[in-house]
Amino acid sequence: MSNLDQFIFIGKITKTIGIKGAVKVILLTDFPERFLRLKEIQLYDEKLNKFVINELTNESNFSIFDVQLFNSFVRLSIKGFDNIDKVNPLLNKLICIDEKKRVKLPKGLYYYYEMIGCEVFESDKLLGTVTKIDNFGSSDILFIKNNKGNEIMLPLIKEFVTKIDVKNKRIEVKLIEGFTEEDD
């Protein structure tokens, strides 16, 4: 069976469209046009914590035969799932693709998941490890947990983040007074 770490989620099947098996997919990607190039996908069931097996092939792959892009969603048809009864078991499943098929970003840009787990340093001092990244409006925020279990929230902007090396899982930062408890 497939290892979940090798996949990225690009959408979620939310409901049926009509009676001929088409489904509505909400986007979990910044690149919806990738759906137009997809030939097959895998589906993941969050509740059961496992990949869905295609009953027609007894494999985890599902072949796509029709895709239509809309502003906020994708209309998708899966080969062999040509009516509402066949497609209903696929509702609320996540659509995933092999991580190797992700869209290549320009130099200097990174996916969030690549930065999770990176150690954060100011000079040679380890501040902690990135546990998540979120956005509250003005910029992305790195959530860094130190060895005491405390959390530092650092804007992901060039004034603070001076170097990102996802290959070596290292991020270098330059802090201003007040970012860490030692500054108090």
Secondary structure, 3 states (H helix, E strand, C coil): CCCHHHEEEEEEEEEEECCCCEEEEEECCCCCCHHHHCCEEEEEECCCCEECCECCCCECEEEEEEEEECCCEEEEEECCCCCHHHHHHHCCCEEEEEHHHCCCCCCCCCCHHHHCCCEEEECCEEEEEEEEEEECCCCEEEEEECCCCCEEEEECCCCCEEEEECCCCEEEECCCCCCCHHHC
